C-alpha cells in the first residue's frame, strides 16, 4: 500500500505539472501542439532554438546516431557537415526528440521534451525530499516550485541542454550521502549513487563539473579523517561521472585524435567569464516579464538598467520561495557561527558558499580561466544548484518546525505565493498564431524550393555564416540558416559545417566575388540555387538580388514574410569540387583570410594545402616571414624539407615562389623554430614566435600555367 500511495502521489504531481505547463504555454489543444514554444532567433536567445531543433532533425532523419562520429549529409554541401569538433554531451536529449518526432512531428516532440524537463525536475525533487524523510505536503510544494523555476522557464527550448537539470537534486543527495559515509559498496544506496553519477556525466558538463567539485570535497574530508574507504567511494563516483562524460564525447575525442584539435570550434574568452558570471543581485532581482509589474519595474530600475555587465540575465532569479530558503539557511549558519558551533552549520550552507565562490564574477571559475581552463564561461547557470539547495532546505525546516495543524495552510500559501511569483505570463493565442505564421512562411518557402529544384540539389546560403556561434548580422540571428533544414527532405545546404576546418573555408572566398562571378563559380561547383536571408543585408538585399538578375539569375521564389529569397542556378553537368584556400591550422592565431598577416603562437605550426581533385597537381607557394627575436626556422612539406634558414629581427625574408606537388586530399606544411614564443611587448598578452605575411598559392593548369 505504501508503494501504491507513493505512486499515486507522484502521478498527481505529474498531472499538476502538466496542467500548469499547458495553461502557461497555451498548449491546451492538439492543434497548437504542432507549434513549438520557441522558434528561431530573438534578441535574448540569439536563435539557439534553431540549433536545438536541427540537432533533433538530424536524429529524426537518421543522419547521425548517439556517441558515433557525426557527418550530416544534408548540410555543409558539397561536403558533409562535420559536427564532431563541437562537443554535445547531451545528445540523448536531442536523439529522444528526433526519434519521438518520427511519430508525432518535430515541433510537437520539441514541446513534449520541454514539458518532460519540467516533469522530471519535479519528480526528482520530490523523490529526494521523501528520501530525506521530509513531509509529503511540503515536499510536493517544493517539487512544483522547482519544476517551475524561473531558470527553466527562461532557458526554455533555446537552452534545452541546460533546462535538463532534473538530476541536480539527485546528485546533491548523493554528495550528502558521501559526506556522511552512509554508502556501502553494492548496497541499495551505492547502486543509486552509481547510476546518478553516470547519468550526471551524460548531461550538461556544467552540472558534471560542479558535481565533481562537490564530490571532491568528500574525498578531501575523508582523506583528512583518514577514512580511506569513504574517500575511495567518493572518488569512484566521480570516475563514474567522468565515464559518462567520456562516453558521450567519444565522437569528439576520437575525431580530435585523428585530425588534430580545432581551435575555432568552441572559442571561449576570459572576458566572457566576467560577462556571464553570477552576480548576487541576479539571484534576487526579477526578470522584466515578471507578472507583477511593480516588482519587475523595481528590478529594472534599481539593477538591470543601471549595471554595466549585462550577460545572461534573469534566469538566476530564485523566486520568493528560493530566497526565503536561502535566507533561512544563511541566518541559521550565521547564528551557529556566533554560537561557536561551526560544526552545526548545515552542509547545505558550505555547498552554497562554494557554488557562490566558484560562480561569482571574479571567483574561482575566473581564476581557472586565467590558468587556461575557460570552458565554463556561463557560471550564472549554477544558480539552479543554489535554488535546489535553498528549496530543499526550506522544505526540511518546514517539515521539522511547522506544527501539523498548520501544514496544509502553510503548504497552500507557499505554493500559491511561489507560483504567482515564478510563473511567467500566460502565452497568448495571438503570440502562438504569430509564431505559427512565421513557421508556415518558412515551411512554404522550403516546399517551394523543393518543388522547383531536382532532388539532391545543393543550395548555397547567403550570407556565409560561421557555425556554431556567430554574432547577428543586421537583423539575422545566429543559426537562422538551419531553418530550411527543418522542413526539407530532398535538398542539401551549404551552411552547418563546424568552423575551424579547411573544407568550410571555400565559402568565404566565393562570397567575396561579384554576384555574376559568384553565380558562375557556384554552378561550376554543382549548386542549383542561392538562398538569401534578406534580413542580413541592407535594403533587404535588393542590390545583390538586382545584380544576380542582371546576370540572368532571377528570384524564383520568395517567402510570404519577404525575409527569404531563392535564386535558380544551372549546375554544371560534371561539377568540380571547390578549391580550398590554404588553411592555417594549429600553432597560428585564429581567424582571418589566408593572405592576411598571421602570427605563429607556438614552436610548431602547420598550414594545410588541399587538393580536392582525384589526381595530384602542382602548386606554387610564396609567403614572407619576419620575427621579433633571432631564430632558426625549418619548413617541411609533406615531411620533405621545404626550407631551412635563420630569421633576424627587422628583416623580412621572402620564401618562394616554390613549386610543390599536392597529393589528393590534405597536404601539410610544417613550421618549426628553436626559440619558444614570447610576449611581443606591445600590450598584447598573446605569446608569438614569427609573423607570416602574404601567403599565396597558385594551382597549375594545363591551359594557363600557374593560375591564382
N, C-alpha and C positions, 0 to 999 in steps of 0.2 A: 504493500500500500504506500509506503514511504516513497518508493521509486515512481509509482504512478502519480502521486501528488506532485513530486518534483517535475515530472514530465508535463503534467497539466499546467503547472505554473509557468514553465518555460514556454509552452505553446501560447499561453495567454500573453506572455511578454512579447513573443514574436508577433502575435496579432496586433498588439498595441503599436509596436514599432512600424509595422506595415501600414496600418490605417493612418497613423500620423504622417508618415512619409508620403503616402499617396495624396493626402489632403494638401500638405505643404507644397508639393510639386505639381498639384493639379492633375495627377495621373489617376483619375477616378473612373476612366472608361478605357476599354480595349483600344479604341481608335487613337487616343492620344499617346498610348504607349509606344507607338511607332515613331514618335518624335522624341529624340533624346533630351535629357535635362540640360545639356550644353552641346554646342556645336560650333566649331571654328574659332576664329580669333576674336579677341576683345582686348581692351586696354589693360585689363587686370591679368588675365591668364596668358596673353600672348599667343593664343592658338594651340596650346598643348593638347587640347581635346582632339584635334585632327590627328596628332601623333598617336594618341591612345587608340583611337578608332582604327587607324591604319595598321597598328600592330595587331589588333584583333582581326582585321580584314585579312592580313597575311596568313594567320592561322586558319581563318574560315576558308580561304582558298586552297589551303593545303600547301602553300608555297614554303612554309617554314614549320618546324616542329620544335618542341622544347629541348633544351640542352645542346642539340647538334648545331653545327655551323649554319649560318643563315645567309642565303642569297635569294633576293626577291626578284624573280624574272620580270615581273610587270613594271618594275621601277629601275632607274639607273640606265635606261636604254642608251646605246645599243648593247651595253654590258648588262649584267645582273647586279642590282644594288647590293653592295656588301654591307650587312648590318652587324658584322662580328666585332668591329672595333669599338662599338658603343655598348658598354655592358648594361644589360637589362636583367637584373636578378629576379624581378617579379614576373617573369614571363608566363608563369602558371595562371596568373590572373587574366592576362590577355588571351592565353590559349583557351581558358574556360569561356571567355566572352565570345571568341570566334567560333568555338565548337557549338555553343548554345545558339549562336546566331545562324547556324545552318538550318536550325529548325524554326526559329521564331523571327529571324531577321536581325541584322546587326544592331540597329538602333534600339529595338525592344530588348535585346540582350544586354546592351550597354546600361539601360535603365535597371534591369534586373540585377546586374553585377554591382551597380552603385547601391541599390537597396540592400543587397546581401552584405555589403560592407557595414551598413548601419546595424543590421540584424546580428551579425557575428560579433560586433563590438558590444552590443547589449548582452548577448548570451554569455560571452566570455567574462564580462564584468560580474554578471550575476553568479556564474559558477564559482568564480574566485571568492566573491563575498560569502557565499554559502560554505565554501571550503574553509573559510576563516571563521565560520560559525556566527556570522552576523545575522541579525533578524531579517526575516524574509521581506517584510514591508519596506524597510529601509534599503535593502539590497535591490529590490525591484526599482525603487525610485532612483537610486544611483545608476542602475543599469540603463534606464531610459535616458537619463541625463547624459551619460557617457555616449550612448548611441547617437544622441542628437547634439553632440558637442559642436560649438561654432567652428572648430578646426575642421571637422569632417564636412560640414556644410560649405565652408569657404573653398576648400580644396576640390571637392566635388569630382566630377568626371575628368576634369582637366589634369588633376594630380592624383589619379586613381591609385598609383603605386604607394603614395603616402597615406591616402584615405584608408587603405587596408592596414589599420593599426589594431585590429582585434586581438592580436597576440600580446599586446603590451600588458594588460592585467595578468596574463598567464606568466609572462617571464618575470614580472615583478614578484609574483608568488614564489616562483622557483628560486629567485635570489634570496627571499626571506627564509625559505626552507634551507638554502645553502648556508646562510649565516648562522642559523640555529643548529646546524648539524643534524637535521631531522630526516635526512635522506640516507637510506642504507642501500647498498648495491643490490639490484634485482628486485627490490620491493616495489609496491604499487607507486609510491611517490617517485622512485627512480625512473620508472617507465614513463610516467607523466613528464617529469623533468627532461628526460632524454628526448621525448617527442617534441616538447615545446622548444627545446634548444635547436633541434634540427630544423623545425618549421620556421623558427625565427630567422635562421640563416637563409631561407629561401624567399624571404620577403625583403622589404626595403632595407638597404645597407645602413641607413641612418639608425634604424632601430637595432639592427645587429651590432653596430658599433657601440651603442650605449649599453646594450645587454652584456657585451663582453667586458666593458668597463666595470659594470656593477658586479659581475662575476669575479673580476679581478680583485675587487675589494674583499670578496670571500676568500680567495686564495691567500691574499695578504693577511687577513685576520687569522685564519687557521695556521698559517705558517708562523706568525708571531707567537701563537699559543702552542706551537709545535704539535698541532693536531694534523698530522700528515695525511691520514686517510680522507679527512674532510677537505683539506686543501686539494688533494688529488681529485676528489669528486667535483669540486668547482671547476678545476682546470679541465677535467674531462668533458663537462657540459659545454665549456667554451669551445673545445675541439669539435664537438658535435655541431655547434652553430657554424663554425668555420667550414665544416664538411658540407653543410647545406649550402653555404655561400659559394664554395668552390664548385659544387655540382652544377649550380645554376649558371655558372660562368665558365663552364668548360669550353663553350664556343669561342668566347673572347680570349681566354687564356691560350687555347691551342692555336688559334689563328695568329695571335701575337708572337708565339714561339716560332711559328712557321715563317712569318713575313715581317717580323720586327714590330716595334711599338709604333703607334700612331699618335703623334703629339697633338694633333688638332682635333681629335675625335671628341674629347671632353675637356676642353681647356677650362681651368679654374684659376682665378686670380686672387691674390691676397686681399685686395680691396673689397672683393665680393664678400669675404668673410666678415668684414665690418658692416657692409651694407645689409646683408641678410642675417646678421647675428641677432640674438634675442636681446630685447631691452625690457626691463622690468615693467615699465608702463604698458607695454604691449599686452601683458597678462591681465591688466586691469581696465583698459580702455576699450569701449565697444566699437564695432565696425560702423561705417556711415549708413548702412542699410538696416540698422537695428530698428525693430518695430516701435520702440519708444523714442520718439523724435527728440525729446528733451535730453535723453541720455546719449543719443547719437550726436546731437549738437554739442554736448559737453565734451565728448571725446575728440571731436574735430577741432573745436575752437581752442581747447586747452592743451592739446597734444599733437595730433596728427598734422594739422595745417601749419604748425609753428616749429616743427622739428626739421633738421637738415637731412638726416639719414632716413630715406624712405625706401625700404626694401619690400619684403613680403609681409605687408601689413595685415592686420585684422584677424588672421587666423589664430594667433596665440591667445586671444581673449578667453579667459577661463569661465566667464559667467558668474552670476552671484553665488551659486552653489559651490563652484570650484574655489572662488575667492574666500568664501566662508570656511571651507575645509582647510585651505592654505593658511588663513589667519589663525584658525584654531590650532593647527599644527605648530605654527610659529610661536603662538602665545604659550602653549604648553612647554615647548622646548626652552624658551627663554626663562620661564618660571622654574623649570627643573635646573637650569644652569645657575640661577640665582640661589636656589636651594643648596647648591653644592652637590647636586646629584646628576652629573653629566651622563652616567651610565643609564639613567632612567629616561634620557631623551629618546623618543621613538626612532626606530631605524628609518622610518619614512622621512624624518627630518634630515638625517645625514644624506640620504639619497637625493632629496630635493636640493640640498645645498650643493652636492656635487654636480647635478644636472645644470644648476644655475652657474656654478663656477666654470663649467665646461662651455656652456652655450652663450653666455653673455658677451656682448661686444667687448673685445679686449681680453676675453677669458682664455682658458686652456686651449680651446679649439684654435684660436688665433696664434697662440704660441706654437702649436703643432704646424700651423700653416707656415710660419716663419722658418720652421725646420724642414719644410718641404712637403708635409702632408696636408694638402689643401683641398681634399676631396669633399669634405662635409661643409660646404660654404653656407648652407641654409640652416644654421643651428637653431633658428627660431622654431624649427619643426619639433624640437624636443619639448615644446610647451605641452604637447599631448601627453607626455610622460608625467609632467608636473600635474596636469589636470587629473590624470588617472590616480596618482598618489593622493591628491587632495580629496577627491571624491571617495576613495576607499577609506581614507582616514575619517572623513565626515560620517560615513556610514558606520564605521567602527565606534566612534564616540557616541553617536545617537543610539546605537544598539546597546551600549553599556550604560548610558546615563539617562535616556528618556524613559519616564515611567510607562508601564504597559498601557495604562488607560489613555495616555496621550499619543501612543504610537501611530494610530491611524490618522488623527488630525494633523500631527506633525508631518507625516508622510504626504498627506494631501497638500499641505501648504508648500512643502519642499518641492514637490513635483509640479504643482501649478505655477508657483513663482519661478521655478527653474526653467520650465518650458516656455513660459511667457517671455522670459529673458533671452533664452538661447535660440528659439525657433526663428528663422528668417520670415519675412513677409510671404504670404501665400502667392505662389506663381499664378498670374492672371491668365485667363483664357486668351486675351489679346496677345500676350507675350508668347504663348505657346503657338498661336496661329502665325505670328510673325516669324518665329523660328522655323515653323513648318514651311512657310513660303520660301524662305531662304534655301532650305534643303531641297524643295521642289524645283527651284530655279537651277540649282547645281545638278540635280538629277536629270532634268530635261535637257540641259546643255550637254551633259555627258552622253545621254542617249542619242542626241542629235549628232554628236561626233561619231559615235559608234555606227549609226545608220548610214553616215556619209563616207565612211572610211572602211577599207577592207579589213578583215580580222588580222590581228597581229601588227597593225600599223604602229609605227613609232611616232610619238608626239613630243616635240621639243618645247619645253616650258620656259616662258619669259616672264619676269626677269630671272636670270640664273641666281639661285639662292643656295647657300651652303646648308648642308644637313648633317647633324641636327644643330639646333640652337643658333639662330641668326636674328639680328635685330629687325624690327619692322622696316619696310621700305615704303615711304609715304604712308598710304592707308592700308597697305597689305601687311598682314601679320604673319608671324612665323608659321610654317607648316601648311599654309593655305594651298600650296601646290599638291598636297596629298588628297584634297577633296575629290577630284575626279576618280582617283583610285578606289574610293569607297563605293562608287556606283558602276565602275567599269568591269567588264569581264573579257573584252576582246582587244584591248589596246595596251600599248606599253608606253611608259612616260620616262622622260629624261631625269626628272628630279628623284631624289631619295637615296642616292649613294652617300655613305658616310664620308665627309670631307677628310682630307689629310692623306689620301692615297692618290697616286698618279692618274689612274684611269678616269677620275672625275674632273680633272683639270682642263680637259679639252673644251668643255662648255664655255669657260671664261674667254677663251681665245675666239670662239665663234661669235659670242655675244658682242665683242668689240667691233666686228665687221660692219660695214654699211649694210642696210637691210637687204638690198638686192644680192650682194655678195654672200651675206649670211644665208639667205634662202637657197642660193645655188649650192653652197657648201653642204647644207643640211640635206638637200636632195642627193648629192653625191654620197653622203653617208647613209642614205636609205630612209630618211624621215619623210613621213607623209603629211605632216601637219605641224603648224606652230600654234601653241596655246598661249594666250596673252592674258595675264591678270591686269586689267586696265587700272586698278586701284594703285598699282605700284608706280605708275607713270604720271607725269604732269599732263594736264589736259586730257586725262583718260587715255593716254597712249595714241592720240589722234595722229601725231606726226609719224610715229612708227607704222601705224596701220596705213596711212596715206602713202608712205614710201614703198611699202610692200605692194599696195595696189598698183602704183605706177610701174612696179617691176613685174606686173602681171600675176600677182598673188593676192587676190581679194579675200575679204572675210566671207566664209561660207556658213558660219553660224555664230550667233551672239546670244548670250544669256538674257533672260527676261529682266534681270536686275541691271543689265548693261555693265556688269563688272568683269565679264569673261568674253573673249572672242577667239575664234579659231580660224587660221589661215590654211587653205589647202595647198599642199606641195605635190610635186610629181617625183616620187623617189626613183633613183636610178635602178635599171633592171638588174644590174650587178653592182650593188653598193660596196663601197670600201669602208674599212674601219677608220674611225677618227685618228688623226695624228695627235699623239700625246706629247705636249711640250716637255722639256727637261724638268725633272721634279727634284727639289731639294728635300732629302729625307732626314733621317736622324743626324744630329750634330749641327744643324743650322737653325737660325731664328725662324719662327713660324710666320707664314703669310707672305703676300706679295707675288709678283709675277716672276717668271724665270729670269728675265734680264735685269731685274731690279738689284740694287745693292743688297748683299746678303752676308751677314756676319756668321762665321763659324763659332760655335759656342763650346766646342769640345776638341780634344786632341785628334779625334777621328770624326769624319763627316762623309756622307755619301750623297751622290746625285744619281738619280735613275734616268736612263735614256731608254725609251720604249720603242719597240718595233712591232706595230700591230699587223704586219703582213706575214705571210706564211714563209717567205724566203728572207735570207739575210740581205741587208742593204748597207751601203756605205754612208757615213755621216762625217761632216767637217765640224769640229768643235773648237770654239775660241772663247776666251774669257781673260780677265785680268785679276791680279791679286796684289794686295798691299797689307802691311802689318804694323802694329804698334811696337813690336819688340822683335829683335833678330830671332830668326828661327829657321829650321830646315823643314821643307815641305816635300813629301813624297806622294806621288799620284799614280794610282794604278787604274786600269780599265779592264774589267772582267779578269782581275787578278794578274794582268800583264802590265809591266812598267809603262807608264804614260809619260812621266817626267819626274825629275828629282833635282832640287835646287835649294839654294839658300835665299831667304827673303829678308830684306832690310827695311827698317822704318824710313819713311819719307820717300821710298822708292815704289814705283808701280811696275810690276812685271806682267807683260802680256804673254799668255800661253796660247799657241796656235796662231792661225788655223791649222788643225791637225786632223788627218783622216783616221777614222776607226771603222771597224765593221760591227754593225748591230745585228746580233742574232735575234731570231724571233722571240718576242716577249720582253722581259726586263733585263737590262744591261746596267751594271753597276760601275760607277767611277768612285774610287775610294781616295779620300784625302787623309794623310797622316802627318802630324807635326810633333817635334820633340819637346816643345815648350807648352806647358799647360795654360788654360785660359786664365785671364786676369781682368780686373776692372779697367774699363777704358779711361777712367779719370775725368769724365765729363758729366758726372752725376747720374749716369745710367747704372743701375745695380746689376745688369746682366754681364757676366764674365764672357770675354770673347778671345779668340785667337787671331784670326785673319779675316780680311774682307774680300769677298768676290764681287766683281763688277762686270756688267756687260756680257753675261753668258749668252752665247749664240750657238745654235746647232742647225746646220743646213743638210737636208737629205738629198742624196744624189738621185737624179732621174736620167734616163737614157736620152731624153729629148733635149733637156736644157742644162745638163750637168748638175752642179750643186744649186739647189733652189731653197729659198728660205722656208 
